[in-house]
Amino acid sequence: MKRIAFALMIVAASPVLADSNLPPAYWSNRQLPNPKQEEQAQALMAELRCLVCQGQSIADSDAELAGDMRDLVRRRIAAGEKPSAIRAWLIERYGSWISYKPTGEPAAWPLWLAPLALLLAGAWLIRRRIGFRAKS
Amino acid sequence: MSRGLRLIPIVLLVWLVIGLAWRLVKPADTAIPSQMVERPVPRFQLPAAIDGKPGLASADLATGQPRLLNIFASWCVPCVGEAPVLRELQRRGVAIDAIAVRDTPEALTAFLARYGDPYERIGADRQSAVQIALGSAGVPETFVVDGKGVIRRQYIGPLNASNIAGVLRELEQVR
């Protein structure tokens, strides 16, 4: 009986809200009036990783910190800052982890080389197969 | 195809399964450390978060004495667990400043009345802007700042009683 009551209590429980009671930042869910700037902001936000919901971009995430980062990105782009400068500013703080776009640092080299290696492996396989048929 | 080549898919599968099992047993560390450690606190100026206590500017963190900078919020549950540790550090003479992330004066006043107020200054960071500038990824976090205003260490997550000795030692070291 106790167990059932406990299970019912868990079902009825509301999750603790780990969110503040402040409204979202002004530009977090608002598009910039200048469509060109908004396009730049969108492209950058899709490539920035959310610190809370890791694996989502800040464009996708509902986390408050992601909203505040969208506000920051839009504000800076509206002020005329280049997307690459904003990305560099964030990487300076959080490391290259924050950006989905791989950098040129040695740790990312396998990532850049993998497609090339796979293409070469594919070409080698095809050559072998075709060569095999031609002989028989 | 030779025997060796035929074994490749099996080897890959075994490798994959071992990799997955390993990560299940030992999950990856998801904390994002700030790259600002060993660098000066970025320039900022935050207004007072509550009545009767001054706000916080980067200049307040370069006073010649090492200090703690605590990033917290009244809506943050682990911050409640950390409160007694910060009070104990303050009792032992540690200067602690704070940045309150996305908070209201009313909620903060109630939080400090209930869980104690170890802070000398509290800056209100209503849109996480200074938190982001510091490379902080959440609440609570605590930075050890030396007398020149250089960040020397970052604690991610709540401090607990076992951290007290280490924090005191670090503050002594960076003096």
Interface residues (C-beta under 8 A of the other chain):
Chain A: V16 L17 A18 D19 S20 N21 L22 A25 L51 V52 Q54 E64 L65 D68 M69 D71 L72 L90 I91 E92 R93 Y94 G95 W97 I98
Chain B: T30 I32 P33 S34 Q35 M36 A73 W75 C76 V77 V101 R102 D103 T104 A107 R126 Q127 S128 A129 Q131 I132 A133 L134 G135 A137 G138
